Amino acid sequence: MLERDADIVIIGSGAGGGTVAKELAPLCAAGVRLLVLEAGPKLRDDEFTGREVEMASRLYTEEGGFLTADRSMTLAFGRACGGSTVVYTGTSLTITEPTLKRWGLPDLSHNDVLRRSKKYLAENSVHLLDERDINDNNRLFREGCEQLGYRVEQFPLNLRGCQGAGLCNLGCPNAAKMGTHRVQLPEAERQGVEVVTNCRVDRIEDRAVVATVTGSAVGEPSAWPDGEYRVRAKAVVVAGGAIGSPALLLRSGFGKRLPALGRYFTCHPALILVAQHDQPITNYAGHPKSYYCDHFAESDGFLLETCMYFPFTTAKSLTGFGEEHSRMMAAMDRLQMILVLAIDPPEADNRVTVDRRGQPVVRYAFSDRVRRAFVMAMRASARVFFAAGAARVHAPAASQFFIEASDAPRIDDLIPQGGFRLGTVTISSAHPMGGCRMGAARADSVTDTWGQVHGQPWLFVADASLFPRCAEINPYVTVMALADRVAERVRREWPTLRAQAL
């Protein structure tokens, strides 16, 4: 095993790890050695090809097909330099004050989170798209919501020079998306932070990490040769995401002293609905996600968002097989899509565990509340489609493959509660949260509100696993705001952390 020394090791380079790296980078000028260890590759610009299967393999954990233990839901999260910010659509919302109050953390104020969020909105060039850049898929969603009196808002997006390729979820081929791989990590490296890619962290020891570097067929070569490394550090920041971070801490033995570790996992379970228009619409051309509807968030526990997925993802999300399925897929240029996200409650038994090999396993049961939310969301989405002029709608829980416009008055009957059956409805999630939740006591939380692990003054967490409940919006900016707090705590504690390690 090769030995290395560092002062601060950051595990992961996404919204959490990339933010911490950039915020701590000024310490390098005083001789502090900072390392970022990233399991995925750093792709060259010409390797963002936009080809669906190829990019899924290059940028996603398990090619985007990571399944829950009972195989009822697919969880999509990035595995690359920049983490999930590379494959994220760039929607950049700030968490609301009512949601933060539901988190129940008195010493985490909304003003503090909002102040930090605004810093990253500016840093990442977040803005609203001009009306002329809104495609039909998004415009029709807005018009349908407005006709029905549903509250609809435009997504702020972290883009610079967007060319409307519509390939956000496959990694932008035009370098327009301002993820940590484009903003925070380059700035951290400029100041002296070393980023080591293709480096999987296997476990955490007392003020040290054990990691393995393995060459990749794509991307730039790792800064370190292939091999197993033990890296001594005075502080460790875990930012491997809401699945990776709990799993790493569990296989490192921290579950024995932290009973909440891995628990209270939430993820905004999601599914898509597809409508067919009689004429072609612009759906692939342009940004895929420009509007959202939170009209039903408080009352019924779901969000609606625009989306446009690629042929493979669309095909597997439709219910059934055969002629009707083929007819829908043959009309891709006339399809409109809506993404439904359920606001799921924190349940102790919804959790991240590890198997005998130390690999993450997500155990998730759909509550009655989430099941009801899905059905109500499908009904609301069908109404939006028809209000926007769709000829027919495919809803996964409907009693027939197509609901025709003439059947619109019967939507509630045609999408019955009993129609939602696990195994027949394709459910996915791109918002894993929880598992290292913040709180006051180790009995029901893993860290304090500054991300410091209970009982381990040298160990911190800085990603969406900190969330004690779901964010009720897209969590990207909130992760960065909390990571900013973690970085502040590390800076403040650095003299003590350095002295304790001597």
Buried (B, 14 or more C-beta within 10 A) or exposed (E): EEEBEBBBBBBBBBBBBBBBBBBBBEBBEEEBBBBBBBBBBBBEEEBBBBBBEBBBBBBBBBBBEBBBBEEBBBBBBBBBBBBBBBBBBBBBBBBBEEBBEBBEBEEBEBEBBBEBBBBBBEBBBBEEBEEEBBBBBBBBBBBBBBBBEBEBBBBBBBBBEBBBBBBBBBBBBBBBBBBBBBBBBBBBBEBBBBBBBBBBBBBBBEBBBBBBBEEBEBBBEBBBEEEEBBBBBBBBBBBBBBBBBBBBBBBBEBBEEBBBBBBBBBBBBBBBBBBBBEEEBBBBBBBBBBBBBBBBBEEBBBBBBBBBBBEEBBBEBBBEEEEBBEEBBEBBEBBBBBBBBBBBBBBEEBBBBBEEEEEBBBBBEBBEBBBBBBBBBBBBBBBBBBBBBBBBBBBBBBEBBBBEBEBBEEBEEBBEEEBBEEEEBBBBBBBBBBBBBBBBEBEBBBBBBBBBBBEBEBBBBBBBBBBBBBBBBBBBBBBBBBBBBBBBBBBEBBEEBBEEEE
